[in-house]
């Protein structure tokens, strides 16, 4: 009987010796991997947008988001990618010339639900013509999850073609204006846009005294690549004034091309005439004794 007990005790010790290392090893092993979140599937449409925008203008684009998974998800729009850089057709060393904003940066979608988000693209006035690229990332995660990594991401490409609707603009205007004359502001511009349109010349005249004056001239419809002559007339010039003028030519789309100048207004023609008459009178007064002697000598009767 004691022999059986000794045998059982030995067997227990052997089994314990075999299991103990396994138990110690199991305590240091990491737990089995657990999925951070359920599978997320959603659609972004379109995934590429290529609008044409005039410098100084903006556009609003629509993107549709659709939840294809069985759980409610939250989609976040991330525009913090590299800013738009000019590609072929403009200086690649330029900084970003466009800003991108989204009306709803976070959208909750139930299973099979779809929703539209609106992307607004604004182009600065001084943007050179060319193509500018940027990416927008739509990142999704289950709405019930907390502190989990992004479960899905879709990138949307944005390529904006920037144009100048009007180019090759030149002006002809006087800088010294007689107060009795009409003032003509003549502009020449070329339609470099994507459609036939009228060109518009605007002139703003302002000074320290007096009201601001706005002049406007519009051409007939101008075909793509053709030029137009524009003439705005100011026929209410004051007697004396120094005026600042701002001139612009555009097509009504995007930022117009501008320039500025100063006008000096005074009656210089009348002043010149008075100056000439004064000079003649002064000359006559200077030589009056000489003429008096000459006429007196010529008119003296002989003895």
Number of C-alpha atoms within 10 A of each C-alpha: 6 7 8 9 10 11 12 12 12 12 12 12 12 11 11 11 11 11 11 11 10 10 10 10 9 11 9 8 8 7 8 6 6 6 8 13 15 13 13 19 18 22 16 19 13 12 15 15 16 14 15 16 21 25 25 20 15 18 15 13 13 14 16 14 20 20 24 18 19 14 18 18 26 17 25 18 21 16 17 11 10 11 17 21 20 26 15 10 13 16 13 14 9 12 12 18 20 22 15 19 15 18 11 13 15 16 16 17 23 17 15 13 15 17 12 15 16 15 18 14 19 19 22 17 17 12 21 17 18 19 21 23 19 21 19 21 18 21 18 25 26 25 14 10 13 10 7 11 12 15 16 15 19 14 15 17 15 19 19 23 19 25 20 26 25 25 18 11 19 14 16 11 13 14 14 15 23 21 21 17 14 13 20 15 20 18 22 18 24 23 26 20 18 14 13 16 18 16 26 21 26 21 22 16 18 17 15 10 9 10 9 13 13 14 15 15 18 18 16 13 14 18 17 16 15 12 19 19 18 22 20 18 14 15 12 12 17 15 13 14 17 18 20 16 18 15 21 19 27 24 25 13 17 20 22 23 21 14 14 11 13 16 17 15 20 19 16 16 14 13 12 11 11 12 12 12 12 12 12 12 11 12 11 12 10 11 10 12 11 10 12 11 11 11 11 11 10 9 9 8 7 4 3
